[in-house]
Amino acid sequence: MTKGKKDCFVIELKLLIDTWQKDILLKRFEIARTLYNTTLSYAVKQYTLMQESKHYRKQLRC
């Protein structure tokens, strides 16, 4: 094994919850997914605009 590389193991267990708890978790996961996608979309747009800017390209040449 190379230096710095470590084994990684994942265990998946069934979550025993009531229906109302499942509904709450699904709602929160959906909110988190939407927030992540919105933030990622905004960051990609800003990055694209930065790359297209004359000032940015001028700084890269220096």
Buried (B, 14 or more C-beta within 10 A) or exposed (E): EEEEEEEEEEEEEEEEEEEEEEEEEEEEEEEEEEEEEEEEEEEEEEEEEEEEEEEEEEEEEE
